[in-house]
Amino acid sequence: MDIPAPVRSYSTIPLGSRASTAHGIPGIPALPGAHLKKERSAIDMETKQKPKGGCLGRVLMVLGVLFVIIIVIGIVGGNSDNSDAGPTKVGTVSPTPEGDQGTDETVPPKGTPGVPASEEPAPAETPEPEDTPEPTPAQTVFHVGDILQDGDTEIVYAASGVYQEDNEYMQPEEGQRYIFLKLALINHSETESSSISNFSFECYADGYACEQYFGGEEDLSATLSPGRSTVGYVYFTVPADAQDIQIEYETNVWTEEKITFVYDGDKDSGYTLEKDLTPTEGALQVGDVAETDDLRFTFLACYEDSSDNMFITPAEGYRYVTIELEVENLDDSDHAVSYMSFHGYADGVAADLSHFRDDTLSADLSAGRKAKGTVTFEVPVDATVIEFEYETSIWSSNPVVFNGMPS
């Protein structure tokens, strides 16, 4: 007699943070699958008479719109308690300088037995009162090696340089060149997800706007659940003779607050992102079943994968890992489910989503209907903890976590 797999329930109310002891990086959560319905009522243009109760209906509609706007602002702008202070520099990647480290000798406290009074240290002089210094304005310009804190998000400006494109058909125009910035982000929040997008960056060379280049590798864009991190690049096309190149990053879309990363030429801080080797407690294994408020997931399989297309291969040192799922709609209304709502992590670092398979998970499910499909990520071959996450709600970070280590 078969024993049914236990069903795990996932509420949209936060149940706690992920079990992790390493670095963790908040920002703007994605709003996948949002649908807006518009209704229009016919208006008698001849008589222009208002239906009874129309005023109340309009008031309720306005209040509803304002309520949604307030919630969205809270999600986008409410990163942390100290987000109002703006980004703050908290350190540099540079190693601690060598120098005088002091002495191992200690001065015994006054009155210590066996210490002659003549050898006791003289009492310290009372320092003169000093004027209270003016508060230092928030730093908004950063260079390679700087580490800054933006709310719960730690940002490391790891490197900059000239990008050499190997594809002969994608070379910059004459008098132009490609440049890159390498950044690392860590979500230190315990409850909120964070997002980073290449589209939040703008480049200016000697004061003139430059185009972003999307042909480079290791795109920076990622969604980070609590405790997760990412490292990636942004690329731009700039004049070869530009002297002053600055890249602006918008930290708040509502206030249009920005910080500036100065392009420092070919410079590398040597920063290495710390891995998180702690598996998520309670991550689903093959054969497990989990339920959210609306969906039931059955974890069917997990394996290393490859593409039949000879031109689709993982990068050197990487491999494809695929999970197979069955999804059932438990709600009375329709629900969409897509591989785009999944995020992959290898040793706590965001992984790239791959979609070369024909059976990739994507379906609009009526009440009680089911779908089967796959989700694939490209991960380092030496990763020891591989996890796929499905975000259950845009209002909280309580994802369904699948163990993505092939057996």
C-alpha positions in Angstrom: 0.0 0.0 0.0 1.5 3.3 -1.1 1.8 5.9 1.6 1.0 9.4 0.3 3.8 12.0 0.6 3.2 14.6 3.4 1.9 17.9 2.2 3.6 21.1 3.4 1.6 24.3 3.6 3.0 27.7 2.7 1.1 30.7 3.9 1.6 34.1 2.5 2.1 35.4 6.0 5.9 35.5 6.8 6.9 32.4 8.8 10.4 33.4 9.6 13.8 33.9 7.9 15.8 31.3 6.1 18.2 29.2 8.2 21.6 30.7 7.2 24.8 31.7 8.9 26.5 33.4 6.0 26.1 36.6 4.2 22.9 37.3 3.2 21.0 41.5 0.1 16.4 44.6 -0.2 15.1 46.6 -3.0 12.2 46.5 -5.3 10.3 43.3 -5.4 9.1 42.1 -8.7 5.3 42.0 -9.4 4.9 38.9 -11.5 1.5 37.9 -12.9 -0.3 41.1 -11.9 -3.5 41.6 -13.9 -5.5 44.8 -14.1 -9.1 44.7 -15.2 -10.8 47.7 -16.6 -14.5 48.2 -16.8 -16.3 50.9 -18.6 -20.0 51.9 -18.1 -22.0 53.4 -20.9 -22.8 57.1 -20.5 -25.8 58.6 -22.0 -24.1 61.5 -23.9 -27.5 62.9 -24.8 -28.9 63.4 -21.4 -25.6 63.2 -19.4 -27.5 61.9 -16.4 -25.5 60.3 -13.6 -26.8 57.0 -12.3 -27.9 56.8 -8.8 -25.1 56.1 -6.4 -22.5 57.2 -9.0 -20.8 59.7 -6.6 -20.3 57.1 -3.9 -19.0 54.6 -6.5 -16.4 57.1 -7.7 -15.3 57.9 -4.2 -14.9 54.2 -3.4 -13.0 53.7 -6.7 -10.6 56.6 -5.8 -10.1 55.3 -2.3 -9.3 51.8 -3.8 -6.7 53.2 -6.2 -5.1 55.2 -3.4 -4.9 52.1 -1.2 -3.2 50.2 -4.0 -0.7 53.0 -4.6 0.1 53.3 -0.9 0.8 49.6 -0.7 3.0 49.6 -3.8 5.0 52.6 -2.4 5.4 50.7 0.8 6.8 47.7 -1.0 9.1 49.6 -3.2 10.3 52.2 -0.8 10.1 50.4 2.5 13.4 48.6 2.4 14.4 49.1 6.0 14.2 51.4 9.0 17.3 53.3 8.0 16.5 53.6 4.3 15.6 57.3 4.7 19.3 58.0 5.5 20.3 57.1 2.0 23.2 55.0 0.9 26.2 55.1 3.4 29.7 54.0 2.9 30.6 51.4 5.5 34.1 50.3 4.4 36.4 49.3 1.6 37.7 46.1 0.1 41.3 47.2 0.6 43.3 45.1 3.1 44.1 46.5 6.5 47.4 48.5 6.2 50.4 47.2 8.0 52.1 49.4 10.6 52.5 49.9 14.3 50.2 47.4 16.0 51.0 48.7 19.5 52.8 46.7 22.3 52.0 43.7 24.3 53.0 45.4 27.5 50.1 46.5 29.7 50.1 49.2 32.4 48.6 47.8 35.6 45.8 49.8 37.2 46.5 52.3 39.9 47.0 50.7 43.3 48.0 47.3 42.0 49.9 45.4 44.7 53.6 45.2 44.1 53.8 48.4 41.9 55.6 51.3 43.6 53.7 54.5 43.6 56.5 56.3 41.8 56.0 53.9 38.8 52.3 54.3 38.7 51.1 56.3 35.7 50.2 59.9 36.2 46.5 60.7 36.1 45.2 61.7 32.6 44.6 65.3 32.0 41.0 66.4 31.4 40.7 67.2 27.7 39.5 70.6 26.6 35.9 70.5 25.4 35.6 70.5 21.6 33.1 72.0 19.3 30.5 69.5 18.1 31.4 68.7 14.4 28.8 69.4 11.7 27.0 66.2 10.5 28.7 64.7 7.5 26.4 64.6 4.4 25.6 61.3 2.9 28.2 60.1 0.4 26.8 59.7 -3.1 30.0 59.1 -5.2 31.9 55.8 -5.0 35.0 54.3 -6.4 36.3 50.7 -6.9 36.7 49.0 -3.6 34.0 51.0 -1.8 31.4 49.1 0.2 28.1 50.8 0.9 24.9 50.1 2.7 21.5 51.0 1.1 18.8 50.0 3.6 19.3 46.3 4.1 21.3 45.9 0.9 25.1 45.8 0.9 26.6 46.9 -2.4 30.3 46.3 -3.2 31.9 48.2 -6.1 34.3 45.3 -7.0 35.9 46.3 -10.3 35.8 48.3 -13.5 37.6 48.0 -16.8 37.4 47.8 -20.6 35.3 44.9 -22.0 36.7 43.0 -24.9 34.0 41.5 -27.1 35.1 38.2 -28.7 32.3 38.2 -31.3 33.7 39.9 -34.4 30.2 41.0 -35.5 29.5 42.8 -32.2 32.5 45.2 -32.0 32.0 48.8 -31.0 31.9 51.5 -33.7 35.1 53.3 -34.6 36.0 55.7 -31.8 34.0 53.8 -29.2 34.7 51.2 -26.6 32.9 48.9 -24.2 33.4 49.4 -20.5 32.1 47.4 -17.5 31.4 47.8 -13.8 31.4 44.7 -11.5 29.1 44.9 -8.5 28.1 42.5 -5.7 24.9 42.8 -3.7 23.9 41.0 -0.5 20.4 41.1 1.0 20.8 41.3 4.7 17.0 41.5 5.4 15.4 38.8 7.3 11.9 39.2 5.8 12.0 41.1 2.5 13.2 40.2 -1.0 15.3 42.6 -3.0 15.7 43.2 -6.7 18.4 44.7 -8.9 18.1 45.5 -12.5 20.5 46.7 -15.2 17.9 49.2 -16.3 18.4 51.2 -13.1 21.8 52.3 -14.3 22.6 55.2 -16.6 26.1 56.2 -17.9 27.5 59.6 -18.7 30.8 60.2 -20.5 32.1 63.8 -20.1 28.5 64.7 -19.2 26.8 63.1 -22.2 24.5 60.1 -22.0 25.8 56.8 -23.3 24.0 53.6 -24.4 24.0 50.5 -22.3 25.6 47.4 -24.0 23.7 44.1 -23.5 26.1 41.7 -25.1 28.3 41.0 -22.1 28.2 38.0 -19.8 27.0 37.6 -16.1 24.1 40.1 -16.2 23.7 41.8 -12.8 19.8 41.7 -12.8 18.5 39.4 -10.1 15.9 38.9 -7.4 17.3 38.1 -4.0 15.3 36.6 -1.2 16.5 37.2 2.4 20.0 36.0 2.9 20.8 35.7 -0.8 23.4 37.5 -2.9 24.6 38.1 -6.4 27.5 39.4 -8.4 27.4 40.6 -12.0 28.3 43.3 -14.5 26.8 46.3 -16.3 28.2 47.4 -19.7 28.2 50.6 -21.6 29.4 52.0 -24.9 31.5 55.2 -24.4 33.8 57.3 -26.5 37.3 56.0 -26.5 38.7 59.4 -25.5 36.3 60.1 -22.7 38.0 61.5 -19.6 35.3 61.5 -17.0 32.9 58.5 -17.0 30.2 58.2 -14.3 27.5 55.6 -13.9 24.4 56.6 -11.9 22.3 54.1 -10.0 18.8 55.0 -9.0 18.2 53.8 -5.4 14.6 55.0 -5.1 12.3 55.3 -8.1 9.8 57.5 -6.2 12.2 60.2 -5.0 14.6 59.7 -7.9 17.5 59.5 -5.5 20.8 58.4 -7.2 24.3 57.4 -6.3 27.3 57.6 -8.7 29.9 55.0 -9.4 33.0 56.6 -11.0 34.7 54.6 -13.7 38.2 54.0 -12.5 39.7 52.4 -15.6 41.1 48.9 -15.4 41.0 48.4 -11.6 40.1 45.3 -9.5 39.6 45.4 -5.8 40.1 41.7 -5.5 36.7 41.3 -3.8 35.3 37.7 -3.6 31.7 37.1 -2.7 31.3 34.9 0.3 29.3 31.7 -0.4 26.5 30.5 1.8 26.9 26.7 2.2 23.9 26.3 4.6 20.9 24.5 3.1 17.5 25.9 3.7 15.8 24.1 6.5 12.8 22.2 5.2 13.6 22.5 1.5 11.5 20.1 -0.5 13.0 16.9 -1.8 11.9 14.8 -4.8 8.6 13.2 -4.0 7.5 15.9 -1.6 4.2 17.9 -1.9 3.7 21.5 -0.8 0.7 23.8 -0.8 0.3 27.5 -0.9 -2.9 29.4 -0.5 -3.7 28.8 -4.1 -1.4 26.1 -5.6 -0.2 22.6 -4.9 3.3 21.6 -6.0 4.4 18.0 -6.4 8.2 17.7 -6.8 8.6 15.0 -9.5 12.3 14.9 -10.4 15.7 16.8 -10.3 18.6 16.0 -12.7 21.6 17.5 -14.6 20.5 18.5 -18.0 21.7 19.4 -21.5 20.4 20.9 -24.7 20.0 19.1 -28.1 21.1 22.3 -29.7 24.9 22.3 -30.2 24.9 26.1 -29.9 23.3 26.1 -26.4 25.8 25.0 -23.9 26.6 26.1 -20.3 29.6 28.4 -19.7 32.9 26.8 -18.8 32.7 25.5 -15.3 28.9 25.5 -15.2 26.1 23.0 -15.9 22.3 22.9 -16.4 20.1 21.6 -13.6 16.4 20.9 -14.2 13.5 20.2 -11.8 10.2 18.7 -12.9 7.0 19.8 -11.2 3.3 19.2 -11.2 1.2 22.2 -10.2 -2.6 22.1 -9.3 -4.8 25.2 -8.9 -6.6 24.9 -5.5 -8.4 28.2 -5.8 -11.9 28.9 -7.2 -10.5 31.4 -9.7 -7.9 31.1 -12.5 -4.2 31.2 -11.7 -1.1 31.6 -13.9 2.1 29.7 -13.1 5.4 30.3 -14.9 9.0 29.4 -14.7 9.7 33.1 -14.7 8.4 33.2 -11.1 11.3 30.9 -10.0 14.7 32.0 -8.7 17.7 29.8 -8.5 20.7 30.0 -6.1 24.0 28.1 -6.0 25.7 28.4 -2.6 23.5 31.4 -1.8 24.5 33.3 -5.0 21.8 34.0 -7.7 22.0 31.7 -10.8 20.8 32.4 -14.4 17.5 31.0 -15.6 17.7 28.9 -18.7 14.8 28.1 -21.1 15.9 25.8 -23.9 13.4 23.0 -23.2 10.0 22.6 -24.9 8.3 21.6 -21.7 9.1 24.7 -19.6 6.5 25.3 -16.9 4.0 27.9 -18.2 0.2 27.6 -17.9 -3.0 29.5 -17.1 -4.9 27.1 -14.8 -8.7 27.1 -14.3 -10.0 26.1 -10.9 -9.0 22.5 -10.1 -6.8 22.1 -13.2 -3.2 20.9 -13.3 0.0 21.4 -15.3 3.4 19.7 -15.6 6.6 21.4 -16.6 10.2 22.0 -15.9 12.4 24.8 -14.6 16.2 25.0 -15.4 19.1 27.0 -14.1 22.7 27.3 -15.0 24.9 26.7 -11.9 28.6 26.2 -11.1 29.7 22.5 -11.3 31.3 22.8 -7.9 28.2 24.2 -6.1 27.3 22.2 -3.0 23.9 23.8 -2.2 21.6 24.3 -5.2 18.1 25.6 -4.5 15.1 26.8 -6.6 12.6 29.1 -5.0 9.0 29.9 -6.0 7.7 33.2 -4.6 4.3 32.6 -3.1 3.3 36.3 -2.7 4.4 39.7 -3.6 3.5 40.9 -0.1 5.9 38.8 1.8 9.0 36.6 1.4 8.0 33.1 2.2 9.0 31.1 -0.9 8.6 27.4 -1.6 12.1 26.1 -1.7 13.1 23.0 -3.8 16.4 21.2 -3.3 18.1 21.4 -6.7 21.0 19.1 -6.1 20.8 16.2 -8.6 20.9 12.8 -6.9 
